[in-house]
Amino acid sequence: MLGRAVAGLLVLGLASRSESVAPTGILSGRWYAGSGLPSGAYTMLSLRHTDATVTGTVADYWGPENRVADQGTVTGTYSDSAFDLRLQYEAAGLIHFTGFLVGSDTLRGTETPVHSASSTFLRQSW
C-alpha cells in the first residue's frame, strides 16, 4: 500500500514538473553582433523564446577588456520567421529591432531609432 502511494506521488511529481517547463523556440540562445570598429565593440543578446513571446537580456561590450558599456532587457514577438524586439537599455533607452530569422543561425533586421541601418546577429554555440 505504501509502495503504491509513493509511486503515485512520484508520477504526480514528474507530471507536474514536466508541465511547468515550457518548450523553447528557435530564437532561444545567445546571439552576437560585432560592430566592425577597431575597439572590438560588440552586442550580445541572450534570448528565451516560448510560443510567440521572446524575452531576454542585451549587453553592449566595448574595448579590449570587453567592458559592459550598456545593458538592458529584451521583450518581443516571433512568428513565421519575423521578429519584433524591443531592447530597453539602461542608458541608451529603447531600441526597436525588427527583421527576419535567416536560416537557423542569423537574425537580420533594422534597429531604430539609433541609425536605421541593417544589423546582423549570429547564433553563438558556446
Secondary structure as UniProt FT lines:
FT   HELIX           2..20
FT   TURN            26..27
FT   STRAND          29..34
FT   TURN            38..39
FT   STRAND          42..50
FT   TURN            51..52
FT   STRAND          53..62
FT   TURN            63..66
FT   STRAND          67..79
FT   TURN            80..81
FT   STRAND          82..89
FT   TURN            90..92
FT   STRAND          93..102
FT   TURN            103..105
FT   STRAND          106..112
FT   TURN            113..115
FT   STRAND          118..124
//
